[in-house]
């Protein structure tokens, strides 16, 4: 089993919440191997505003430094976030 940091777990939970918003279970995508395909996340779309709302809601109440919050934000947008529509 992999050992994830608190921040990595939070980022994964943010992805879960965002994809859940568009009716996709990201855990099922991971299990099916879909996420191993290049650019798989481009098949999904959610408004930039809604993505930001979910991201900020998930960060709210977390004991994180400003730097760690920004690292999580950057990691989210540079990672496998759905495209904005």
Buried (B, 14 or more C-beta within 10 A) or exposed (E): EEEEEEBEEBBBEBBBBBBEBEEBEBEEBEEEEBEEEEEEBEEBEBEEEBBBEBBEEBBEEEEBEEEBBEBBBEBBEEEBBBEEE
